[in-house]
């Protein structure tokens, strides 16, 4: 999608502190971090939200989760939280599926 900021980061057209990228997935640091480590993991394909995921996307979601684990390890984070917001009422502010990887401090519960 042309106007999507995450698509623009994936294509290298917008600034982003990319920590990982391949043909399927890109990960970059959040510009408004909520923890010492706050990385967004996005599919390179534009998928608006988790509610738009289809059966064909299941392997991609699995890869995103596996990459989250690898990125957490490379960042030296032992305990971390993965968050997927779905829709504006849940706090999704960019209409592109993404996983928040949060860590680097003790995370409290409940999160909301």
Residue pairs with C-beta under 8 A, 6 or more apart in sequence:
1 7
1 46
1 96
4 46
4 94
4 95
4 96
5 14
5 94
5 96
6 40
6 42
6 46
6 94
6 96
6 98
7 46
7 96
8 14
9 15
9 16
9 18
9 26
9 28
9 42
10 21
10 26
10 42
10 44
16 28
16 29
17 28
17 29
18 26
18 27
18 28
19 27
19 28
19 29
19 39
19 71
19 74
19 75
20 26
20 27
20 41
20 67
20 70
20 71
21 27
23 44
24 43
24 44
24 45
24 60
24 63
25 41
25 42
25 43
25 44
25 60
25 63
25 64
25 67
26 41
26 42
26 44
27 39
27 40
27 41
27 42
27 67
27 71
27 101
28 39
28 40
28 42
29 38
29 39
29 40
30 38
30 39
30 40
30 100
34 100
34 102
35 102
35 103
35 104
35 105
35 107
36 103
36 104
36 105
37 72
37 75
37 77
37 80
37 101
37 102
37 103
37 104
38 100
38 101
38 102
39 71
39 75
39 100
39 101
40 98
40 99
40 100
40 101
41 64
41 67
41 68
41 71
41 98
41 99
41 101
42 96
42 97
42 98
42 99
43 57
43 60
43 64
43 97
45 60
46 96
47 53
47 57
47 96
47 97
48 95
48 96
48 97
49 86
49 87
49 92
49 95
49 97
50 84
50 86
50 97
51 86
51 87
52 97
53 61
53 97
64 99
65 82
65 99
68 80
68 82
68 99
68 101
71 101
72 78
72 80
72 101
72 103
75 103
75 104
77 101
77 103
77 104
78 103
79 103
79 106
79 107
80 101
80 102
80 103
81 100
81 101
81 102
81 103
81 107
81 111
82 99
82 100
82 101
82 102
83 99
83 100
83 102
83 111
84 97
84 98
84 99
84 100
85 91
85 92
85 93
85 100
86 92
